[in-house]
């Protein structure tokens, strides 16, 4: 769900990248219902093609600008390898096993929707606004909401 939450954060900033999911709707009915509700509420460009065959996955890769791989558990990472072999950019979890397979274009904390959204923005070439460096007085005013 962090991935979908990241797409909601991007939408709040007026950014609407497309996202294609491969989630089995009968096996994960509740999750798919939640995703659809968020898709409609935030006007997200998300589609779910469900379970697809290997040739269909390769066809999806050929239509994609990047693979985003928010896995939180170690695996062999076959999608990472397939995507790279087809010349796709990869955005992936900042976990050791990912770096054992390839060097992704962008990485993120898979437990943080904000981190995922920031990685997508970096990939899209959108710079984050830098936070101002505050002195102690300015910092206290910022966290307490009181101007000194």
N, C-alpha and C positions, 0 to 999 in steps of 0.2 A: 504494500500500500504506500510505502514511502515514495516510490516512483510516481504514483498518481498524485500524491500530495505535492511533489515537486512540480508537476505539471500545473497544479492549481496555483502554486506560488508564482510560476512564470506567467500564468494568465492574469494574475493580479497586477503584474507589471506591464500588461499589454502584449505579452509574447505568447504566440500560439504555435509552437512547433508540432509537427505531426508525430504520432506514436502508434506503432502497430504492435499489438500484443498477440501472444499465442497461448491463451488460457482455455482449458477445457471447460466449457460452460456447464455441462451436466455435473462434472466433478466438483467445480468451484462455483456453484450457483450464487451463493451469498456474496462472494467477492465480486463476481461479475455484475450483480445487481448494484452493489455499492459503487463500483467503477462507473456504471452507466448513469447513476444519479449524479455523481460528481461531473461527469462528462457534460451532461445536460445543464447543470447548474452553472458551470464555469465556461460553457461553450468550448470545451476542449476538443482538439483534433486527435481523438483517440479512436482506433478501431481494434476490434478483437476478431481475429480470423480463426480462433479455436485451434484444435489439434490439426496439424498439417503434415503432409508427407515430406520426406527429405527433398525431393525435387521442388516441392512448393516452397519450402524454406529457402532453398537456393534462389528461387525466382523472387522471393520477397527481398532477399539480400540485394539482388540486382536492381531493385527499385528503391533501395534505401540509401541515405546519405551517411549513415553510421549505425553501428550496433551499440546499444546501451545495455550493459550487463550488470545489474545490481545485486548479483548473488551474494549471500552472506555466509555461504558454506563452501568449503573447499571441494573442488571437483576437478575433473580433467580439463574442463573448459573447452569442449569441442566447438561450441558456437564462436568462441574467441578465435580459434584456429581457422574455422571456415570463413568467418568474416574477413580476417586478415588475408587469407589466400585469395579472396575475391576483391581485394583492394579497398575494403571498407575501413573507415576510421572506427576506432573502438573507444568507448567511454565505459570504464569499469570500476568496480569496487577497489579501493586501495587496500588490497589484501595480498599477502605474500604469494599465494598460488597464482594470482593473475600475472605477476611479474615473472613467475617461473615459465609462463607460456609466451608472453609478449610484453612489449612496452606500449601501453595504451596512450592515445592522444590526450585523454583527460582521465583523471581519477577522482573519486569522491568517497565519502564515508557513507556506506549503504544504510546506516541507521539514521541518517539525517536527510530529510527532504530538502532542507536549505542547501546542504552540501551538493546534493544531486543537481538542484536547480542552478547553482553557481557553476558547476562543471559544464552543464548544457550551455549556459550563457557564454562561458569561455570558449567552448567549441564553436559557438555561433559568432564569435568575434565581438561580443558585447562586453565592454568593460564595466566592472562594478565601480560605483562611486566610492572613493576612499573616505574613510571616516577621519574626521579631524583629530589631530593629536592635541589632547587637552592637558592643561596644567592641573594641579590638584584641586584648585578652586573650581575650575570649569568642569572637572570630572564630578565633583560633589554636587554641583548645580544640576548636571545632566541626570544623575541617578536619583536625586531627591525631587527634581522638578522645580527647584527653587533657584531663582537667579540671586546671586550675592550682590 
